[in-house]
């Protein structure tokens, strides 16, 4: 989200509100908003889990899709089923592991769990996208992370009828009681500008 969506939006926000200062922390760990003094968090989760201390503002949904470069597919072939992914070089968004399980769903509600051994694992979508563009393997990445590369023909979908389970894209923040105007302004701006990226349901690229 940070690289693909926030990067172009934050300069626009700062140009419109030059008196506001913004500090961005990008991390995949679950942060404690109150203890760490964080005003606003953007998250993608398969389900919303919060309590009375926090308010959740839903932006939409997003899924990840399998992509690879035309060069990779010319050299190694195109898998015809999810099971065939195990025989391919893969690139995965996760902490370093030998074996990774990808969960894939199709439009008929069928679910497959595929064990892969990624040649490259990273918690940075840009790293994985560039590796896929360079023909290093098949990656499972959010559509927002690869839409430009697909538009330019650098990446194509693999098994386009299959995707990851939907994640709910949302803002979470402590109760509006006591929210300073600068944070409220940023929240409203992000919700207005980010929602079109995830609405309607993110199934086409």
N, C-alpha and C positions, 0 to 999 in steps of 0.2 A: 504493500500500500504506500509506504513512504516514498519509494523511488518513482513509481509509475503514476501515482495520483497526487500525492502531496507536493512533490517537487515543483510542478508548474503552478500549483495553487497558492503556496505560501508567499512567493514574491508578489503575486497579485493582491493578497490580503495585506501585506506590509505596505504596498504602495497606497492602498485605500485607507489604511489606518497606521500611519507612520509613527504615532506616539506609543503604539503597543509593541512590546518585545516578546518574542516567542522563543522558547527553548525546546528543541525536538530531541527525544531520546528514542531510538529504534532498538527494540529488543524483542526476542521471542519468549522470554520468561514471563511468568505471571507476576505483575508488579502489584505492590500494596499501595494503592493511590493515597490513602490517608497517611500512612507511616512514611512514605517517600515524598510526600508533599506534591503530588501530581494533580493538576487541576482537571485534566481531561485525557482519556485514553481512547484510542481506536483499536478495535479488536475484530477478529474473525473467528467465530466459534460455531461448532455444529449445533450447539444449543445455548440458550441464554441462561447463565447462572449468576445470580446476584442476590442481594438482600436489601433490607429496608434502608441501609445506609446510602445506597447508590441509586441513580436514575439511569435507565438505559434508553437510548434513542436509536431505533433501528433505521438503517439506511437502505438495506436490500439484501440480496443474496449473491454469492459468487461460487463458482466451481472451478476446479482445475481440469485441464485437458492434456492429452498426450500429444506432444509435438516433436518433430525431428526435422533436420534439414533434408532437402531433396538429395543432396550428395550422399548423406548417410544411407538413405533408403535405397539409392541406386547401388551402393556397394554391398549392403547387407540384407536387402529385401524388406518388404513391408509386412509386419505381422497381420494375420487375418483374424486372430482371436486373442483375447487377453492372456490366455495360457502361453502363447508364443512369446510374450514379452520376457519370460524368464531366460530365453536363449539370446536376448539382445543386450547390448551395452546400454546401461541406464544412468540417468542423472537424477538425483533425488534431493528434495528439500527436507533436510532433517539433520540431526546431529550425527557424527560419524558412527556408522554401524556396518557390520559385515552383511547382515541380512535385513532387508526392509520389506514390509508388507504394504502393498498398495491396495486400497479398497476402491473398486470401480463399480459404477451403476450404469444401467442403460435405461432407455425411455420406457421399457416394459417393466421396470422395477426389479430386474434381475441383478444380482450382486455377485461379484467375483473378488476373491482375495488372492493377490498374486505376490509371491515372494521374489524379490529381485536382489541382486548384489551390485549396488551402484559403483561405477568406476569413480564417480565424483559425487560427494555429498556436500551440501552447503546450506546455510541459513540465509543466503543472499540470492534473491531471484535474478539479479543482474548477472551474477557469476554463472548461474545455470543456463540462463538464456543465451549468453555469449558462447558457452560451451556447446550448446545445441546448435547454434548458428554455424559454428566451426566444424560440425559434423561429428561430434564426440559421442553422440548417443541419443536415446529417446528420453525426454524429460516429461514429468507431470507437473504442469505449471498453471497458475491462474490465467484466465484469458486476458486480463488486463495487463499481465506481465509480458505478453508476447504478441499483442495485436498489431503493433507496428511492424514487427519482423514478419508476421504472416502477410500483412498488406504488401510488403516489399518482396514477398516470395522467398524469403530466407528460411522460413519455417513453414511446414504444412502440418495439418492435423493427422494423427495416426489413430486408427479406430475411432473415428469421430462420433460414433454412436455411444461411446463410453466416456464417463467423466467421474470425477471424485464426488463424494457426497457434498451437498450444498453447505456452505458456511454462511452464517448470518453476519453481515458486516454491520457494526454498530459502534456508537459512541457510548462510553460509560463515564460517569462523573459523580462526585458527591452531590447530595441533595442541593437543589437550586437555592435553598435557604442560605444566604450569605455568599452566593456566587458573585464575584466581582464583575463589573460591566465588561471588562476586557475579555474575560473568559467566555461570558455569554455571547459577546460579539463574534469571537472565533468559532464557538460552537455552532451558532446559527449560520455563519458563512460556510463552514465545512459541510454541514448537513445539506444546505441548499446546493452547493456545487458538486458534492460527491455523489449524491443520490442518483443522478442520471447515469453514472458509471455502472450502477448495479440494479437499475430498474429499466424495463421489466426483468423477469427472471433471466439470469445470465446463461443462456444456452446457445447463443450464436456469436460468431466472431466477425 
